[in-house]
Amino acid sequence: MSRARRLMALDLGTARTRSLALGGHAIADRPSVIVGRRSTCDGTDVVRPIRHGMVADPAACRRLVRRVLQDTRLYDHRPVERVLAGVPVAASPSDRRAVRAAVAEIARCEVRLVEEPLAAAVGAGLDVLDSRPRLLLDVGAGIVEAVAIEGGAVVEAVALQLSATTGVGLAAYALEGVVDMTMGLLRSLPAASRPAARERGLVVTGGGAQQELLLRRLRATLRLPVNAALQPQHVTVRGLMRLCLQPALAAAHAPPAR
Protein backbone atom coordinates (compact mmCIF):
# COMPACT_ATOMS: atom_id res chain seq x y z
CA MET A 1 0.00 0.00 0.00
CA SER A 2 2.81 2.43 0.87
CA ARG A 3 4.22 2.09 -2.67
CA ALA A 4 0.97 3.42 -4.14
CA ARG A 5 1.01 6.54 -1.98
CA ARG A 6 2.83 9.75 -2.86
CA LEU A 7 3.87 11.43 0.37
CA MET A 8 6.22 14.36 0.88
CA ALA A 9 8.04 15.88 3.86
CA LEU A 10 8.84 19.59 3.61
CA ASP A 11 11.22 21.63 5.76
CA LEU A 12 10.93 25.30 4.75
CA GLY A 13 14.00 26.98 6.23
CA THR A 14 15.23 30.55 6.20
CA ALA A 15 18.38 29.66 4.26
CA ARG A 16 17.69 26.17 2.83
CA THR A 17 14.56 24.22 1.98
CA ARG A 18 14.71 20.44 2.22
CA SER A 19 12.19 17.95 0.90
CA LEU A 20 11.90 14.21 0.80
CA ALA A 21 9.36 12.15 -1.12
CA LEU A 22 8.39 8.61 -0.24
CA GLY A 23 10.51 6.36 -2.41
CA GLY A 24 12.84 9.21 -3.31
CA HIS A 25 16.51 8.48 -3.78
CA ALA A 26 17.81 11.45 -1.76
CA ILE A 27 16.84 14.54 0.18
CA ALA A 28 16.34 17.51 -2.16
CA ASP A 29 18.18 20.51 -0.70
CA ARG A 30 17.92 23.94 -2.34
CA PRO A 31 18.47 27.58 -1.28
CA SER A 32 15.32 29.28 0.03
CA VAL A 33 15.51 32.07 -2.54
CA ILE A 34 13.52 33.10 -5.58
CA VAL A 35 15.33 35.00 -8.33
CA GLY A 36 13.25 37.08 -10.72
CA ARG A 37 13.81 39.69 -13.41
CA ARG A 38 13.19 43.29 -12.40
CA SER A 39 10.28 44.88 -14.24
CA THR A 40 11.62 48.44 -14.27
CA CYS A 41 15.31 48.03 -15.05
CA ASP A 42 17.96 45.54 -15.97
CA GLY A 43 19.09 42.99 -13.43
CA THR A 44 17.42 40.55 -11.07
CA ASP A 45 15.74 40.63 -7.69
CA VAL A 46 16.47 38.03 -5.04
CA VAL A 47 13.55 37.35 -2.72
CA ARG A 48 13.77 35.30 0.45
CA PRO A 49 10.28 33.87 1.07
CA ILE A 50 11.08 32.60 4.58
CA ARG A 51 12.24 34.79 7.45
CA HIS A 52 12.90 33.48 10.97
CA GLY A 53 11.59 30.12 9.76
CA MET A 54 8.20 31.62 8.85
CA VAL A 55 6.54 32.78 5.63
CA ALA A 56 7.49 36.40 4.89
CA ASP A 57 6.37 36.55 1.24
CA PRO A 58 3.42 34.25 0.43
CA ALA A 59 3.68 34.63 -3.36
CA ALA A 60 7.41 33.85 -3.35
CA CYS A 61 6.79 30.96 -0.96
CA ARG A 62 4.32 29.44 -3.41
CA ARG A 63 6.96 29.70 -6.16
CA LEU A 64 9.48 28.02 -3.89
CA VAL A 65 7.06 25.18 -3.09
CA ARG A 66 6.37 24.74 -6.82
CA ARG A 67 10.10 24.31 -7.49
CA VAL A 68 10.40 21.84 -4.62
CA LEU A 69 7.58 19.77 -6.12
CA GLN A 70 9.37 19.86 -9.46
CA ASP A 71 12.45 18.43 -7.74
CA THR A 72 10.48 15.40 -6.56
CA ARG A 73 8.68 14.93 -9.90
CA LEU A 74 11.96 14.19 -11.62
CA TYR A 75 11.52 10.56 -10.56
CA ASP A 76 7.80 10.31 -9.74
CA HIS A 77 5.06 12.12 -11.70
CA ARG A 78 2.11 10.99 -9.58
CA PRO A 79 0.11 13.68 -7.73
CA VAL A 80 1.08 14.20 -4.10
CA GLU A 81 -1.40 12.71 -1.64
CA ARG A 82 -0.17 14.34 1.57
CA VAL A 83 2.50 16.82 2.65
CA LEU A 84 3.83 17.05 6.18
CA ALA A 85 5.45 20.45 6.70
CA GLY A 86 7.42 21.74 9.65
CA VAL A 87 6.76 24.97 11.54
CA PRO A 88 8.64 26.57 14.43
CA VAL A 89 7.12 26.19 17.88
CA ALA A 90 7.16 30.01 18.02
CA ALA A 91 4.99 30.32 14.89
CA SER A 92 1.77 32.25 15.45
CA PRO A 93 -1.62 31.04 14.18
CA SER A 94 -1.28 33.34 11.17
CA ASP A 95 2.22 31.97 10.48
CA ARG A 96 0.84 28.44 10.52
CA ARG A 97 -2.05 29.36 8.23
CA ALA A 98 0.40 30.95 5.79
CA VAL A 99 2.46 27.76 5.54
CA ARG A 100 -0.58 25.56 5.13
CA ALA A 101 -2.14 27.86 2.51
CA ALA A 102 1.04 28.21 0.43
CA VAL A 103 1.73 24.48 0.34
CA ALA A 104 -1.90 23.43 -0.19
CA GLU A 105 -2.39 25.85 -3.11
CA ILE A 106 0.55 24.39 -5.02
CA ALA A 107 0.45 20.74 -3.93
CA ARG A 108 -3.37 20.54 -4.04
CA CYS A 109 -3.49 17.90 -1.35
CA GLU A 110 -3.84 17.42 2.39
CA VAL A 111 -1.25 19.43 4.34
CA ARG A 112 -0.40 18.70 7.96
CA LEU A 113 1.91 20.70 10.20
CA VAL A 114 4.34 19.44 12.83
CA GLU A 115 6.51 21.55 15.10
CA GLU A 116 10.05 21.37 13.76
CA PRO A 117 11.95 20.57 17.01
CA LEU A 118 9.63 17.60 17.58
CA ALA A 119 10.18 16.38 14.00
CA ALA A 120 13.93 16.88 14.50
CA ALA A 121 13.81 14.72 17.63
CA VAL A 122 12.04 11.96 15.69
CA GLY A 123 14.58 12.27 12.88
CA ALA A 124 17.45 12.07 15.38
CA GLY A 125 16.06 8.78 16.71
CA LEU A 126 14.97 10.06 20.13
CA ASP A 127 12.12 8.38 21.98
CA VAL A 128 9.74 11.34 21.99
CA LEU A 129 7.02 9.31 23.78
CA ASP A 130 9.16 8.83 26.89
CA SER A 131 7.65 10.40 30.00
CA ARG A 132 11.07 11.70 31.05
CA PRO A 133 12.04 15.10 29.62
CA ARG A 134 14.49 15.29 26.73
CA LEU A 135 16.24 18.52 25.75
CA LEU A 136 16.77 19.51 22.12
CA LEU A 137 18.28 22.64 20.56
CA ASP A 138 17.38 23.27 16.91
CA VAL A 139 19.79 25.81 15.38
CA GLY A 140 18.50 27.21 12.11
CA ALA A 141 19.69 30.14 10.03
CA GLY A 142 16.84 32.45 11.05
CA ILE A 143 15.52 31.02 14.30
CA VAL A 144 16.92 28.91 17.13
CA GLU A 145 14.55 26.98 19.39
CA ALA A 146 15.37 25.14 22.60
CA VAL A 147 12.68 22.72 23.76
CA ALA A 148 11.91 20.09 26.34
CA ILE A 149 10.01 17.11 24.92
CA GLU A 150 8.00 14.84 27.17
CA GLY A 151 5.29 12.29 26.45
CA GLY A 152 5.20 13.04 22.71
CA ALA A 153 4.85 16.81 23.02
CA VAL A 154 6.90 19.96 23.43
CA VAL A 155 6.25 20.94 27.06
CA GLU A 156 8.65 23.91 27.30
CA ALA A 157 10.10 26.05 24.53
CA VAL A 158 12.12 29.22 24.07
CA ALA A 159 13.18 30.86 20.81
CA LEU A 160 15.69 33.37 19.53
CA GLN A 161 15.21 35.00 16.13
CA LEU A 162 18.40 35.76 14.23
CA SER A 163 18.85 38.76 11.99
CA ALA A 164 21.90 37.29 10.27
CA THR A 165 24.17 34.28 10.28
CA THR A 166 27.66 33.71 8.95
CA GLY A 167 28.98 30.99 6.71
CA VAL A 168 30.81 29.45 9.65
CA GLY A 169 27.92 29.41 12.11
CA LEU A 170 26.45 31.73 14.70
CA ALA A 171 28.08 35.10 15.25
CA ALA A 172 29.62 35.60 18.69
CA TYR A 173 26.73 37.66 20.10
CA ALA A 174 24.15 35.17 18.85
CA LEU A 175 26.13 32.20 20.12
CA GLU A 176 26.16 33.53 23.69
CA GLY A 177 22.47 34.37 23.42
CA VAL A 178 21.68 30.79 22.39
CA VAL A 179 23.72 29.38 25.28
CA ASP A 180 21.98 31.66 27.79
CA MET A 181 18.57 30.83 26.32
CA THR A 182 19.21 27.09 26.61
CA MET A 183 20.33 27.48 30.22
CA GLY A 184 17.11 29.39 30.88
CA LEU A 185 15.08 26.52 29.44
CA LEU A 186 16.80 24.05 31.75
CA ARG A 187 16.13 26.26 34.77
CA SER A 188 12.46 26.60 33.80
CA LEU A 189 11.86 22.86 34.15
CA PRO A 190 10.25 21.64 37.37
CA ALA A 191 12.94 20.84 39.94
CA ALA A 192 11.90 17.18 39.98
CA SER A 193 12.45 16.90 36.20
CA ARG A 194 15.87 18.51 35.98
CA PRO A 195 17.99 15.52 37.12
CA ALA A 196 16.53 13.28 34.39
CA ALA A 197 16.94 16.01 31.78
CA ARG A 198 20.56 16.55 32.80
CA GLU A 199 21.33 12.85 32.75
CA ARG A 200 19.93 12.40 29.24
CA GLY A 201 21.72 15.47 27.94
CA LEU A 202 21.08 17.87 25.09
CA VAL A 203 20.81 16.96 21.39
CA VAL A 204 21.62 19.73 18.91
CA THR A 205 20.07 19.73 15.43
CA GLY A 206 19.96 22.05 12.44
CA GLY A 207 22.81 23.39 10.34
CA GLY A 208 24.23 25.28 13.33
CA ALA A 209 24.84 22.00 15.16
CA GLN A 210 28.00 21.66 13.07
CA GLN A 211 29.60 24.62 14.87
CA GLU A 212 32.03 23.04 17.33
CA LEU A 213 32.44 26.27 19.31
CA LEU A 214 28.72 26.27 20.08
CA LEU A 215 28.87 22.68 21.33
CA ARG A 216 31.86 23.46 23.56
CA ARG A 217 30.17 26.53 25.07
CA LEU A 218 26.99 24.56 25.74
CA ARG A 219 28.93 21.79 27.50
CA ALA A 220 30.88 24.25 29.62
CA THR A 221 27.83 26.27 30.66
CA LEU A 222 25.15 23.60 31.07
CA ARG A 223 27.51 20.96 32.47
CA LEU A 224 25.66 18.07 30.89
CA PRO A 225 26.25 15.83 27.83
CA VAL A 226 25.82 17.77 24.58
CA ASN A 227 25.89 15.98 21.21
CA ALA A 228 25.08 16.95 17.65
CA ALA A 229 22.70 14.68 15.77
CA LEU A 230 24.01 12.71 12.81
CA GLN A 231 23.67 14.87 9.67
CA PRO A 232 21.93 17.50 11.81
CA GLN A 233 20.84 19.67 8.87
CA HIS A 234 18.61 16.85 7.58
CA VAL A 235 17.05 15.44 10.76
CA THR A 236 13.90 17.58 10.56
CA VAL A 237 12.94 16.44 7.07
CA ARG A 238 13.81 12.82 7.97
CA GLY A 239 11.59 13.06 11.06
CA LEU A 240 8.77 14.58 9.04
CA MET A 241 8.88 11.64 6.62
CA ARG A 242 8.81 9.13 9.48
CA LEU A 243 5.74 10.89 10.86
CA CYS A 244 4.22 11.11 7.39
CA LEU A 245 4.29 7.32 7.22
CA GLN A 246 2.39 7.18 10.53
CA PRO A 247 -0.66 9.46 10.07
CA ALA A 248 -2.11 8.79 13.52
CA LEU A 249 1.18 9.66 15.19
CA ALA A 250 1.57 12.76 13.02
CA ALA A 251 -1.92 13.92 13.94
CA ALA A 252 -1.09 13.48 17.62
CA HIS A 253 2.01 15.63 17.11
CA ALA A 254 0.21 18.36 15.16
CA PRO A 255 0.81 21.78 16.75
CA PRO A 256 -2.10 23.08 18.81
CA ALA A 257 -4.07 26.11 17.76
CA ARG A 258 -2.51 29.23 19.26
Number of C-alpha atoms within 10 A of each C-alpha: 4 9 8 9 15 17 23 26 28 26 24 27 26 22 20 17 20 21 29 26 25 21 15 16 10 11 16 17 16 16 14 21 20 15 11 12 11 11 9 6 7 8 9 11 13 11 15 19 24 24 20 22 26 25 26 17 15 16 11 21 26 21 17 25 22 16 15 19 23 13 18 23 15 9 12 15 11 11 14 20 15 20 27 28 27 31 27 24 22 21 17 14 12 12 17 23 13 18 23 20 16 23 26 18 13 16 20 15 15 14 20 22 23 25 22 25 32 30 27 29 27 23 24 22 14 15 15 19 13 13 12 17 27 27 25 28 28 29 26 25 25 19 21 26 23 29 25 24 26 18 14 17 20 22 13 17 20 17 20 17 17 17 11 12 15 8 8 9 20 23 14 11 8 18 19 15 14 25 20 14 19 26 16 14 17 20 11 14 15 9 9 8 14 17 13 12 19 18 11 16 20 26 23 28 30 23 20 25 25 20 15 12 14 20 21 12 16 24 17 13 12 18 12 15 15 22 17 22 22 15 14 21 22 22 26 30 30 25 24 32 26 19 22 24 17 11 14 11 13 20 14 13 19 18 23 11 7 9
